[in-house]
Amino acid sequence: MALNFSMPVLIVDDYKTMIRIIRNLLKQLGFSDIDDAADGTEALEKMKQRKSNTVS
């Protein structure tokens, strides 16, 4: 299966250091559309916003 490096990635973690590490690893792999959230509530809101932006 081929990877789509342009697909959006949402990192959810309450530790900023872990988010930074994962973001850097994903960038090294070639992903460019990376967002992050500190908890599930924030993640759900970001996913809702993204969905409404792509539907409009």
Contacts in CASP RR format, 6 or more apart in sequence:
PFRMAT RR
TARGET T0000
AUTHOR 0000-0000-0000
METHOD contacts of the structure
MODEL  1
MALNFSMPVLIVDDYKTMIRIIRNLLKQLGFSDIDDAADGTEALEKMKQR
KSNTVS
5 29 0 8 1.000
5 30 0 8 1.000
5 31 0 8 1.000
5 32 0 8 1.000
6 32 0 8 1.000
6 33 0 8 1.000
7 31 0 8 1.000
7 33 0 8 1.000
8 33 0 8 1.000
8 34 0 8 1.000
8 35 0 8 1.000
8 50 0 8 1.000
9 26 0 8 1.000
9 31 0 8 1.000
9 33 0 8 1.000
9 34 0 8 1.000
9 35 0 8 1.000
10 35 0 8 1.000
10 36 0 8 1.000
10 37 0 8 1.000
10 43 0 8 1.000
10 46 0 8 1.000
10 47 0 8 1.000
11 19 0 8 1.000
11 22 0 8 1.000
11 23 0 8 1.000
11 26 0 8 1.000
11 34 0 8 1.000
11 35 0 8 1.000
11 36 0 8 1.000
11 37 0 8 1.000
12 36 0 8 1.000
12 37 0 8 1.000
12 38 0 8 1.000
12 39 0 8 1.000
12 40 0 8 1.000
12 42 0 8 1.000
12 43 0 8 1.000
13 19 0 8 1.000
13 22 0 8 1.000
13 36 0 8 1.000
13 38 0 8 1.000
14 38 0 8 1.000
14 39 0 8 1.000
16 38 0 8 1.000
19 36 0 8 1.000
23 34 0 8 1.000
23 36 0 8 1.000
26 34 0 8 1.000
27 34 0 8 1.000
35 46 0 8 1.000
35 50 0 8 1.000
37 43 0 8 1.000
37 45 0 8 1.000
37 46 0 8 1.000
END
